[in-house]
Amino acid sequence: MELYGLIAKFSIATGENGAEQKYFVPTQLRSSPSGLCEIKPSECDPCPLILHFLDGFIPHGLFPQLVSKFIHWCSENGLQQTPQLFNNGARFFIGKQIAFDLTLICRKRLIKFILKRRNLSSSKSSLKNATNKMAVEVRNFIEKTLVGFSRELCWLSNLRYELSVVCTHCLQSEGSLNSSMSCQDDCLHLLQVYPGKELICPNNFSDETVKVPGWEKGTVTSEGIHVDLYEGGIHLTFPPNTVAEPTRIIVYRWKYGARLPHLMEHEAVVGNVVEISAASKVGPLKFNGEVKLVLSHCAADLEGYERVMKRLIDKEKNVWEEIPRCEDIRKVAVLRCSVQFEL
């Protein structure tokens, strides 16, 4: 029953070796408090993150599955406060040094995630850093969980969804955030959130972009960052002090055949071709240290072939060179190619 999300176990440590076990049944909830849909983030909190399903409805059973995964995630991270579950809603208490409320609200074609800070007594800088870090951690977990659903559950194998935010320009034009978020789903103008991608509203005739406070994954700071792009099978790790100043990174996955290295006999491209660049710079991107890039590929079971990674060093002449220190990583029956090098 735990495997299929029918029940979820929440463990609370009671001593050195003891633990209290609580079990939740998300599918059996029938009521919700009247104030659940009225929860709003403050000006200092991230804007609501929207999981938008493109087929017009949330697949049957997906939301209880997602709630069960969050319960396990909270338990595995040693969180002590019991989550609150409702019909089409849930509230989790996450974070340790700085506590957060994470509220999930399920509607017809979207799930809304609201992250709010609980203790506002800390300094603004520490609160902002902790909030951004927690928001990215939550977003990574959502993306990883959805990819797992597509792979492990046959009835969810064809999920079509986007992580989005409500367009702030249209909210200002149509009314306040509260009135817009309480209306029907169909009246919301959603903008897809993608690492490094500028959010531009087609209804806005100025050059102003839409800001996504808290949920941005593509900005590298002196503290370093790890970025998981599960849909493309791309993982990037920037160690601390890789950049001297905050740098927004854009990752493109090229269309197959757009640009490939010259292949010899018995050679083939078995993975994605990706481009990593800075949003504000033109030309080669330089870092102060080594950046780890992990790419998935489809050559896990080939015998007698060597798997290598190459990088483009001359666009005009289409010259590629092999990247040294490439190693294969086998993880959950999927072989990935990993390499460390200076970009």
ZIPEZI-V475098 format. One line per field, one symbol per residue. phi: phi as a letter, one per 30 degrees, with the letter a starting at -180 (. if undefined). Layout:
phi: ???
//
This chain:
phi: .decidbbcbcbdcadbcaccbccbddcdbbbdddddcdbdddccddecccccddjadeeiddedddddddddddddidcdddccbdiaabccbicdcdbccccbcbdbabccbcbdcccdddddddddddddddddddeddddddddeddccddcdcdbabdbbddddddddckddddddcddedcdcccdcbeiddcbdddcccddcddbdjcdcccccddiaccccddcicbbbcdeidbdbebdcccccddejdabddcddicadcbdcbbcbcdcbcjdccbdadcccbbdbccdcdcicccbcbbdcbddchccbdddhcbdbcbhibcccbbcadd
//
